[in-house]
Amino acid sequence: MSEQPNSEAIVRCEEIEQLAVLLACDELDPAVRSAVNAHASECAICAAVVSREVRLHQEIAAFDPARRFIGSFRAVAGAMPQRAWPRHSMTSRRG
């Protein structure tokens, strides 16, 4: 990243991958964030990279493996018949 004479940061396309990850994780200082957003507003390819990283970060943040496991278990359990095997009682055995 370079700086213009008036100390504004300039982002190049080659830097956008790394900066997009940091932007999505809210790890950039405001000046760099502003420079990334300014560059992405003028460069469609870099805008797509930033958008992809932000969406990916949001999906990862929303992922809850416990909730998904319980939901999958309930779906499988709900599809099973009430009793998959005959019930046997110890008192009804003939000996």
Secondary structure, 3 states (H helix, E strand, C coil): CEECCCCCEECCHHHHHHHHHHHHCCCCCHHHHHHHHHHHHHCHHHHHHHHHHHHHHHHHHHCCHHHHHHHHHHHHHHHCCCCCCCCCCHHHCCC
